[in-house]
Amino acid sequence: MLETKTISIQNGKVEVVQFGSGAKAFVILPGLSYEGFFAQARAIERAYSIFAEPFTVYLIDRNKTPRPDYTVRQIADDTAEVMGKLKIEKADVFGASLGGMVAQELAICHPHLVNRLVLGSALSRPNATALAVLSRWESLAASGKIEDLTADFYQTIFSPETFQKYRVAFFQSQPVATAEKTARFLAYTAAAKRFDVFASLDQIQAKTLVIGALHDRVTTALAARETAKGIGGDYYEYQAFGHAAFDEAPDYKQRILDFLLSK
């Protein structure tokens, strides 16, 4: 049964999408987005339907009203607080893009909460490509050019083939711009630019799978490779996809599930 709920935490409120009936907990930490994820709850449930029997699935968004100086570590602390309120004692965790950064901080600072860890299109320290892309999105959002931001966002994260195929749909799904959403987007973009746990990767105790993509034009495949090496985890790289391989690759969800259920 699909549930959407808003969890009050010390510093604000966090939206959660929950479904599935399994005894084990599977936490999804999503990537950067101008919108929240409540409106996509049904699509998320369909996309991760194969997890619904072995797991109870929780997509945990970020604080709706972050301060401008918020850090990725604070997002991880918020996530830990939400997990406590949901009575999740330990979970398998998948973080994509910004969610992958949060997942690393969660595994480092709250290791008791993380059983197995999957990182998709993630980095562990800033690089020139990521900083340039995030700065471009930051500038568009700060200037109020949300339509341009949306177009640039989709064109950058998806492969050219996927972008052309769904181009019309992407442009029809323009978010409604508000000052609150813009402030939130800017706070989390800035947090991503400051994120750096590269020197602490050896503190991650959870068995880890890192999934990269050769044509990742946001965080880069090189960053995914060095993150896997720093953790000492397994690594798989998609050759035909970009940053949003987690949405494009048809076997992506099955690959995660196989890893989580393996011995």
HUWO-V147747 format. One record per residue. N is the residue number from 1. SS is DSSP state (alpha for helix, beta for strand, coil for the rest). OMEGA is omega in degrees with one decimal (999 if undefined). Layout:
n/ss/omega
N/SS/OMEGA
N/SS/OMEGA
This chain:
n/ss/omega
1/coil/-179.0
2/coil/175.8
3/beta/169.2
4/beta/-177.3
5/beta/176.3
6/beta/-177.6
7/beta/175.4
8/beta/176.3
9/beta/-175.3
10/coil/-173.7
11/coil/-178.5
12/beta/-179.0
13/beta/-178.5
14/beta/178.1
15/beta/-178.4
16/beta/171.0
17/beta/-175.8
18/beta/174.5
19/beta/-178.7
20/beta/-175.5
21/coil/-177.7
22/coil/-179.5
23/coil/-178.6
24/beta/179.7
25/beta/175.9
26/beta/-177.1
27/beta/176.0
28/beta/177.4
29/beta/-169.7
30/coil/179.1
31/coil/-179.6
32/coil/179.6
33/coil/175.2
34/coil/178.6
35/coil/168.6
36/coil/-173.4
37/coil/179.4
38/alpha/-176.7
39/alpha/-178.9
40/alpha/-172.3
41/alpha/-179.1
42/alpha/179.1
43/alpha/177.7
44/alpha/178.8
45/alpha/179.0
46/alpha/-176.8
47/alpha/-176.6
48/coil/-175.7
49/alpha/-178.8
50/alpha/179.2
51/alpha/-167.5
52/coil/179.1
53/coil/179.8
54/coil/-174.1
55/beta/156.5
56/beta/-172.0
57/beta/177.7
58/beta/168.7
59/beta/-176.4
60/beta/178.9
61/coil/-178.5
62/coil/177.8
63/coil/-177.2
64/coil/-177.5
65/coil/-179.9
66/coil/172.3
67/coil/180.0
68/coil/-177.3
69/coil/-179.3
70/coil/178.1
71/coil/176.9
72/alpha/177.2
73/alpha/177.7
74/alpha/175.1
75/alpha/178.7
76/alpha/177.1
77/alpha/176.2
78/alpha/179.7
79/alpha/177.9
80/alpha/178.9
81/alpha/177.8
82/alpha/178.8
83/alpha/177.1
84/alpha/-179.0
85/alpha/176.1
86/coil/-179.4
87/coil/174.5
88/coil/-176.9
89/coil/179.8
90/coil/-175.7
91/beta/162.9
92/beta/-170.6
93/beta/173.1
94/beta/177.1
95/beta/-179.7
96/beta/176.1
97/coil/176.7
98/alpha/176.2
99/alpha/175.9
100/alpha/175.4
101/alpha/178.7
102/alpha/-179.5
103/alpha/177.7
104/alpha/178.1
105/alpha/178.8
106/alpha/-179.4
107/alpha/179.6
108/alpha/-172.5
109/alpha/-179.2
110/coil/-172.6
111/alpha/-179.6
112/alpha/-178.0
113/alpha/-171.3
114/beta/176.0
115/beta/173.5
116/beta/-171.8
117/beta/173.5
118/beta/-179.1
119/beta/179.6
120/beta/177.1
121/coil/-174.7
122/coil/170.7
123/coil/178.6
124/coil/174.3
125/coil/-176.4
126/coil/169.2
127/coil/-172.7
128/alpha/-178.8
129/alpha/-178.8
130/alpha/-179.3
131/alpha/179.3
132/alpha/-179.8
133/alpha/-179.4
134/alpha/178.3
135/alpha/178.3
136/alpha/178.4
137/alpha/178.8
138/alpha/-179.1
139/alpha/180.0
140/alpha/179.8
141/alpha/-179.2
142/alpha/179.7
143/coil/179.9
144/coil/-178.3
145/coil/-172.6
146/alpha/176.4
147/alpha/177.2
148/alpha/177.6
149/alpha/-178.6
150/alpha/179.5
151/alpha/-179.9
152/alpha/-179.0
153/alpha/-178.8
154/alpha/-177.5
155/alpha/-178.1
156/alpha/-173.5
157/alpha/-178.1
158/coil/174.2
159/coil/179.2
160/alpha/-179.2
161/alpha/179.8
162/alpha/-179.8
163/alpha/180.0
164/alpha/-178.5
165/alpha/-175.3
166/coil/-175.4
167/alpha/-178.3
168/alpha/180.0
169/alpha/178.8
170/alpha/-177.0
171/alpha/177.0
172/alpha/-177.4
173/coil/-179.8
174/coil/177.6
175/coil/173.4
176/coil/-175.5
177/coil/173.6
178/coil/179.0
179/alpha/-179.5
180/alpha/179.5
181/alpha/-179.8
182/alpha/179.1
183/alpha/179.5
184/alpha/179.5
185/alpha/-179.3
186/alpha/179.6
187/alpha/-176.6
188/alpha/172.7
189/alpha/178.7
190/alpha/178.4
191/alpha/179.2
192/alpha/-179.8
193/alpha/-177.4
194/alpha/-173.1
195/coil/176.9
196/coil/175.5
197/coil/-173.7
198/alpha/-177.7
199/alpha/-177.2
200/alpha/-176.1
201/alpha/-179.1
202/alpha/177.1
203/alpha/179.9
204/coil/-175.7
205/coil/-174.7
206/coil/171.7
207/beta/-167.5
208/beta/169.9
209/beta/174.3
210/beta/179.7
211/beta/179.1
212/beta/178.8
213/beta/-174.1
214/coil/-175.1
215/coil/177.7
216/coil/-177.9
217/coil/176.9
218/coil/-178.8
219/coil/176.8
220/coil/176.5
221/alpha/179.5
222/alpha/179.5
223/alpha/178.0
224/alpha/-180.0
225/alpha/-177.0
226/alpha/175.6
227/alpha/177.8
228/alpha/-179.6
229/alpha/-178.6
230/alpha/178.6
231/alpha/-173.2
232/coil/-177.3
233/coil/175.5
234/beta/-179.6
235/beta/172.4
236/beta/-178.7
237/beta/174.6
238/beta/-175.7
239/coil/-172.2
240/coil/-175.3
241/coil/179.2
242/coil/-173.5
243/coil/-176.9
244/coil/176.6
245/alpha/179.6
246/alpha/174.6
247/alpha/-173.6
248/alpha/-173.7
249/coil/-174.5
250/coil/-178.5
251/coil/-173.0
252/alpha/-176.8
253/alpha/179.0
254/alpha/178.6
255/alpha/177.5
256/alpha/-177.8
257/alpha/178.4
258/alpha/179.1
259/alpha/-176.9
260/alpha/-177.1
261/alpha/-179.6
262/coil/179.2
263/coil/999
